[in-house]
Amino acid sequence: MPGDAPSPRGLLGRPLALSPSRAADFKQCPLLYRYRAIDRFPEKPTEAQTRGTVVHAALENLFDMPAQLRTRESADLLVEGAWAAMCEADPALADVIDASATDRFVAEAQKLIATYYTMENPTAFEADACEEHVEIDLDEVLLRGFIDRIDVAPTGQIRIVDYKTGRSPGEMYEAKALFQMKFYALAILRTRGVVPTRLQLMYLADGQQLTYEPDRDELDRFARTLKAIWAAIRSAVATGDFRPQRSAMCRFCEHKSRCPEFGGTVPPYPGPPAGFVA
């Protein structure tokens, strides 16, 4: 990260960075950001999150295959393989999906894949990249994330695709959904020098798509928004002032026992990460 001040560093020694998820956490509730990015309290994955991971892995592996082999049957097998690999790597997943529910769980993931095949034909094109890791410096803001898929047309036009295993959002929540995509569009602009032509969210639970066409001025404004979020995060990291913010999303939070909004007690702040200078 440029500048005289060292990067703030997380508990594992990596510089703290702004990802779409952590930016959304801070906007939703600064205390939630602290618990996830600074304290790193463990959270048990939900069944829906686990299913999403399986589906994403299957779709990533699908585009590693020759186009003619990217059939629905192949994708179903990839779902089974992804689930088996996850279970082997993390036996604790048995606490999330009971053995008696495995067949149902896999079938539900395959149903999402079936919906995907009604939305596009993966045998008809090649992806430029899948699960692309992006990490850029944005004027002293380190941006980091993974893009589900990047497509590049023969004309050079770029499409960013993100798979969602839930249902499409209502109009009131579209802006929140597009926040993540603008983040990735900005990363592509900075790494490839091209404004993506289309941002495309594919909702596999109901077969709907949300598309958006950004422009350069909009992405420049978005960059300023990210800088403001990062400045607020740096201030909170320096002072330890991460205030809770109650919202409808609180019902999904695992940290209520640590949240004063729900009668919980905030644990002592561990202090700024090693190497942090405000």
KAGIPE-V679061 format. One record per backbone hydrogen bond with DSSP energy under -1.0 kcal/mol. NH is the residue of the N-H (numbers start at 1). CO is the residue of the C=O. Records with the same first field share a line. If there is no record, write none. Layout:
NH = CO / CO
//
This chain:
10 = 14
13 = 10
16 = 8
18 = 142
23 = 19
24 = 20
25 = 21
26 = 22
27 = 23
28 = 24
29 = 25
33 = 29
34 = 30
35 = 31
36 = 32
37 = 33
38 = 34
39 = 34
41 = 35
50 = 46
51 = 47
52 = 48
53 = 49
54 = 50
55 = 51
56 = 52
57 = 53
58 = 54
59 = 55
60 = 56
61 = 57
62 = 58
63 = 59
64 = 61
65 = 62
69 = 66
70 = 67
71 = 69
75 = 71
76 = 72
77 = 73
78 = 74
79 = 75
80 = 76
81 = 77
82 = 78
83 = 79
84 = 80
85 = 81
86 = 82
87 = 83
88 = 84
89 = 85
90 = 86
93 = 90
94 = 91
95 = 92
96 = 93
97 = 93
101 = 98
102 = 99
105 = 101
106 = 102
107 = 103
108 = 104
109 = 105
110 = 106
111 = 107
112 = 108
113 = 109
114 = 110
115 = 111
116 = 112
117 = 113
118 = 115
119 = 116
120 = 116
124 = 121
128 = 150
129 = 150
131 = 148
132 = 147
134 = 145
136 = 143
138 = 141
143 = 136
144 = 18
145 = 134
147 = 132
149 = 161
150 = 129
151 = 159
153 = 157
156 = 153
159 = 151
160 = 198
161 = 149
162 = 200
164 = 202
173 = 170
177 = 173
178 = 174
179 = 175
182 = 178
183 = 179
184 = 180
185 = 181
186 = 182
187 = 183
188 = 184
189 = 185
190 = 186
191 = 187
192 = 188
193 = 189
197 = 158
198 = 158
199 = 212
200 = 160
201 = 210
202 = 162
203 = 208
204 = 164
205 = 166
207 = 203
210 = 201
212 = 199
219 = 215
220 = 216
221 = 217
222 = 218
223 = 219
224 = 220
225 = 221
226 = 222
227 = 223
228 = 224
229 = 225
230 = 226
231 = 227
232 = 228
233 = 229
234 = 230
235 = 231
236 = 232
237 = 233
238 = 234
239 = 235
240 = 236
242 = 240
250 = 247
251 = 248
252 = 249
253 = 250
258 = 255
259 = 256
262 = 259
263 = 260
264 = 259
265 = 257
276 = 273
//
